């Protein structure tokens, strides 16, 4: 196989994998925007908070230990136990649901009917507040994230040796794909299918879609807006947890994890703010587009490091020709 | 009413500001934000060393020490705000731990007659004291690091690098770009092929870069990274099965944080350093007695012995010794920032002095002068032992190639002097 072609295919495949990871973050934005019209600036921080909570619970860390010790003069840091990954994930989901309830109860319930820009500002405040709480609750140091089904059976890292060997034998070039990316793709697929089934075939899902279509109409048939928004924020919290696990497994859990939101913005611009398939397709286009551009043009001719700006430029191009994004609902305002 | 408000304001200032007779060493720390994992241990080490001096020795030369901390979150604007807000409190020397903040503070500290120490970071050509009167970057700078890395590779390759490929994976910022010129010159001198691989901030996604490295198959990779970029790069290197003993990080890419997440795969990864690693020093016995066990540790008290905690201790030790030198020069204990600058310019660090301080073999010997604010450019190599989960010093402190580094420093500082109409400070 022609070596340049092989490299290009490899970059393409890895771009798809990276795109899935971007889409995982974008999904959380879409869920909340679709149901409530709120652009949730705090989605990245929610991923950070969820991942920190997961690691904290796994390691038996005492939440707010630093604060407790400072006030009471104690020296408590750990409970002295560790929690199995699955149990820790379940407990983290409970925490994210509690967070969703608190966000709705103490913030957005009081902002019903406000301009979208006010709601957006509220999410900025929420992001910084949540970052501070995460710091106070679990500390700022870097934490290794190991999600394991059993001893030694954890999230895989590193090159997929089978794929490399098979492609080498068949094509004369061993392709590189990261095992973690493969797992992330499978998880993302399950997540999207699960969300679609939930939205289409459950009572709560249908109520969620009704609220997304028309708040007033949903209210008139007895749907509780309050409940639906808590549900939506809980789902976004769950998606944030999945994104936090996948990204945190790559780099450890640390405060820069919140910056993964920056990777989701071009995906949303391209795929639309209201479409789950849009988030997935948008993620894949951005992932492949930025990687191929870097490989074919950026690195050889422009000095490299083009991915960040190219992703936004690509999204901008789509925005010019299709402002609602690839899968977004067309905005029609009658006068 | 006015009187009451005035009284309240004065009382507030007295409560907030340090006691004026104390020696003030402000700490521009970052315990929050994306680079907190590196900022916390440095700030803890810096504070703990001064706490030790207060508790054990009653300060420096009979003067107690204050370490007011200001959170920069590694943000340049916040860093400048911190400097402005703290300088009224009599800060003797600033250590920003950020190249971006350093660049902004260079003209300010010079105008305010306050010294700044940027060990292993900042503007490399600040080594030239004839141009940068108030900036110091001893004992080593970025260009020394690049040169010592190449020296190490030369040793590994039997002194011949012709035909070899060396890639630089760097944070695409002023900091990360610092070694490019040096490595370009070194590639001409030693005949190796040099390739640049930039990574955009924050470096959470580096697949493209490491696929390039997998394709190009460089013999060695040098990394100038910081924060999450380091952890991701080490993991990606493990993923593509790049030989870790041929992967060398600068000292900002060589802490426990950078390798722990990659687990056993990171074994053998190397990083430069300008101070020793571990906690097997007499100083740590004193820290245990007077700081740790006394419940006076900074932060959560869980960073002792880590690489960047040691760097914080080293940074504090250097300025404490400079303050002591300033007290001797001027014959006063309550020194001013201007006198502190004189102390820094006359600082001499010897092995005997470090041993007396409880830090034998902890760092290179060097002597600062009016012309040379950067020491002698010595750095050493460390290597990560994944099983023991510790960094080990695997070389002596080696001097950088001054034939390459010094002309670059002269050239860059001359350009700065010309742009800013600076006369020779030492003339």
Interface residues (C-beta under 8 A of the other chain):
Chain A: X7 X10 X11 X14 X15 X17 X18 X21 X65 X66 X77 X131 X132 X135 X139 X140 X141 X142 X144 X145 X157 X158 X159 X176 X178 X247 X250 X251 X252 X254 X255 X256 X257 X258 X259 X260 X263 X290 X291 X294 X295 X298 X299 X303 X304 X305 X307 X308
Chain B: X31 X32 X33 X34 X35 X36 X37 X40 X172 X196 X197 X198 X199 X200 X202 X204 X205 X207 X208 X209 X211 X212 X214 X215 X227 X228 X231 X232 X235 X238 X239 X240 X241 X257 X260 X261 X262 X263 X265 X300 X302 X303
